[in-house]
Structure formats: C-alpha cells, structure tokens
Amino acid sequence: MTQFWLARHGQTAWNVEGRWQGQAAPMPLNAAGRAQAEALAACLSGLSFEALFSSAQTRARETAEIIGRRIGLPVMVDPRLREINLGAWEGMLGTDVARLYPAELAERERDPAYARAPGGESAAEVAARVWAAADDIARAHPTGPVLVISHGLALATLICRARGQPLTRVYEVVPANTHLEVIEWIVS
C-alpha cells in the first residue's frame, strides 16, 4: 500500500472564466494559480516524499515544478495523469455547453461513469489510464509517500477507488485547485 498525496493544479484563466479545459491547448497558471502553488509548496516544505509525479499538461506541470523546487524533488511526468478529453466541449463556457448540448449533458448526469462529450472520453476511460499510472507509481514506490499533481477529474477517479466509492460519484469528489488529499493506494 502506497500513500499518495494528491493535489490539483493551481488556478488558470479558464477556471475563472468557467471554461471547460480538458486536454485543450496549453493553459498556464494565472497569477492566483502561481500563488496557490507557492502556498501549497510552503505547506509541503519540510515533509519528505519519495517522488513527485505530474501530468504533462502545462497547468499541472507548472504547479509541480513550483512545488518541486521548494521540496527539492525533480518532477516525473506521466502523460497518463492528464485530464479527461472533453472533445467538443473543450474551451467552451459551461453555460454554452448546457445550451448547445443539453441531451449529452443530461446523459452525463444519468450515467456519470460512462457518458462522454462528443469526441471525448468517459470517466471510466480516464480511470483506466489514471489507475494504471497509479499502479505503476505504487510498484516503483511501495511505501511512499508520493506526491501526485494532476487534474480535477483524473484525481477524482483515484479518490473514488481509494475510498471504495463507485465511479458514479466521480463528479462529486472533484477537488478544488491546489486542494490536498491523502489516500492509500493498493495496486490492483
């Protein structure tokens, strides 16, 4: 069993605007997001981690690099830790998604684990790749603790599995920007 310390990336301009990011174009942290990452780094300062892993996406990698400098660890990038592919919804305001895709959004509410945006992936597909990454990280660092910087839905899939909750609850446990969650991970 490996202890994972999970944290979502810092705030971006699209978070503030209410745009759905997914795997859209590189989105850096805004000033508030950099301050959040610095605050999280200060909070983690003095703690000892075996490794620091991050999604390859800009907002997560930038958050991890700020933390890594403070705690003295290099950032190990794993592309499987990336956020859900939201297909046609990427870059759109949430209000526009609701207006233009009401049936698809209603389907996601009915079937949160398996519904998908047009051209995107489901939470179950995200879970499969993120859980595989977590299993590989846990095998390499069997006791931890390991710090993982990723994205809201990607981290929510880890939280659900660690808590023994079904993926139907995944959208209920999406963490806020730079929120820290500690879980115990058992390799499947």
C-alpha positions in Angstrom: 0.0 0.0 0.0 1.4 3.4 -1.1 0.5 6.7 0.4 -0.4 9.2 -2.3 -0.6 12.9 -1.6 -2.8 14.2 -4.4 -3.2 17.9 -5.4 -5.0 19.5 -8.3 -3.1 22.1 -10.3 -3.4 25.8 -9.5 -6.0 28.2 -11.0 -6.0 29.2 -14.7 -7.7 31.9 -16.6 -10.2 29.3 -17.9 -11.0 28.2 -14.3 -12.0 31.8 -13.6 -14.0 32.2 -16.8 -15.9 28.9 -16.3 -14.4 27.3 -19.4 -14.1 23.5 -19.6 -10.4 22.8 -20.0 -10.0 19.1 -20.6 -7.0 18.5 -22.8 -7.3 21.8 -24.7 -4.4 23.9 -25.7 -1.6 24.5 -23.1 -3.1 26.6 -20.3 -0.6 28.1 -17.9 -1.4 29.1 -14.3 -2.6 32.7 -13.8 -1.1 34.9 -11.0 -3.6 33.4 -8.4 -2.7 29.9 -9.5 1.0 30.5 -9.1 0.3 32.0 -5.7 -1.8 28.9 -4.8 1.1 26.6 -6.0 3.6 28.6 -3.9 1.3 28.3 -0.8 1.0 24.6 -1.3 4.7 24.3 -1.7 5.2 26.1 1.6 2.7 23.8 3.2 4.6 20.8 2.0 8.0 22.2 2.9 9.8 20.1 5.5 7.9 16.9 4.5 9.7 14.1 2.9 8.4 12.5 -0.3 9.9 9.6 -2.3 8.8 11.1 -5.6 6.9 13.9 -7.3 4.7 13.0 -10.3 2.8 15.2 -12.6 0.6 15.2 -15.6 2.3 16.5 -18.7 -0.3 19.3 -19.2 1.1 22.8 -18.7 -1.1 23.8 -15.7 -0.2 20.6 -13.7 3.5 20.6 -14.7 3.9 24.2 -13.7 2.3 23.6 -10.3 4.5 20.6 -9.8 7.7 22.5 -10.8 6.9 25.2 -8.2 6.5 22.6 -5.5 9.4 20.5 -6.7 11.8 23.5 -6.4 10.6 24.1 -2.8 10.8 20.4 -1.6 13.9 19.5 -3.6 12.4 16.9 -5.9 12.5 16.6 -9.7 9.2 16.3 -11.5 8.5 12.9 -13.0 6.0 13.4 -15.9 3.4 10.7 -16.7 1.1 11.6 -19.6 -1.5 9.1 -18.3 -2.2 11.6 -15.4 -3.7 14.1 -17.9 -7.3 15.4 -17.6 -10.3 14.0 -19.3 -10.7 14.6 -23.0 -13.8 16.7 -23.3 -14.0 16.6 -27.0 -16.3 19.3 -28.5 -16.8 20.9 -25.0 -13.1 21.9 -24.6 -12.7 25.6 -24.3 -16.4 26.2 -24.0 -18.1 28.1 -21.2 -20.2 25.8 -19.0 -23.3 27.8 -19.9 -22.7 27.3 -23.6 -22.2 23.5 -23.1 -25.6 23.4 -21.3 -27.3 25.4 -24.1 -25.7 23.6 -27.0 -25.5 20.1 -25.7 -28.4 19.6 -23.3 -29.1 15.9 -24.1 -25.4 15.0 -23.8 -25.1 16.9 -20.5 -28.2 15.2 -19.2 -26.7 11.8 -20.2 -23.6 12.6 -18.2 -25.8 13.3 -15.2 -27.7 10.0 -15.7 -24.5 8.0 -16.3 -21.5 9.9 -14.9 -19.1 6.9 -15.3 -19.7 6.1 -19.0 -21.3 9.1 -20.7 -18.9 11.3 -22.8 -18.8 14.6 -24.5 -19.0 14.4 -28.3 -15.5 13.3 -29.4 -14.3 12.9 -25.8 -13.8 10.2 -23.3 -15.7 8.8 -20.4 -14.8 9.0 -16.7 -14.3 5.2 -16.8 -11.8 5.6 -19.6 -10.0 8.3 -17.6 -10.0 6.0 -14.6 -8.5 3.1 -16.6 -5.4 5.1 -17.6 -5.0 7.0 -14.4 -5.3 3.9 -12.3 -2.7 2.1 -14.5 -0.4 5.0 -13.9 -1.1 4.9 -10.1 -0.4 1.2 -10.0 3.0 1.7 -11.8 3.9 4.5 -9.5 3.0 2.4 -6.4 5.0 -0.5 -7.7 8.1 1.7 -8.0 7.4 3.4 -4.6 5.7 0.7 -2.5 5.5 2.7 0.7 5.6 6.3 -0.4 4.6 8.9 0.3 4.4 10.1 -3.3 3.1 13.5 -4.3 0.9 13.5 -7.5 -0.1 16.7 -9.2 -2.9 16.3 -11.7 -6.4 17.5 -12.6 -9.8 17.5 -11.1 -11.5 14.5 -12.7 -8.3 12.5 -13.0 -7.7 12.8 -9.3 -11.4 12.2 -8.5 -11.1 8.8 -10.1 -8.2 7.9 -7.7 -10.2 9.3 -4.7 -13.2 7.2 -5.6 -11.2 4.0 -5.9 -9.3 4.6 -2.7 -12.5 5.3 -0.8 -14.3 2.3 -2.3 -16.8 4.6 -4.0 -18.3 3.9 -7.4 -17.3 6.0 -10.4 -20.9 7.2 -10.5 -19.8 9.6 -7.7 -16.7 10.9 -9.5 -18.1 14.4 -10.2 -19.0 14.8 -6.5 -15.4 14.4 -5.3 -13.5 16.7 -7.8 -11.0 18.6 -5.7 -10.6 22.4 -5.8 -7.5 24.0 -7.2 -4.4 23.0 -5.1 -6.6 21.1 -2.6 -4.6 18.3 -1.0 -6.0 14.8 -0.5 -4.1 11.9 1.1 -5.1 8.4 0.1 -3.8 4.9 0.5 -3.3 3.1 -2.9 -3.5 -0.6 -3.2 -2.2 -2.0 -6.6 -4.9 -3.8 -8.4 
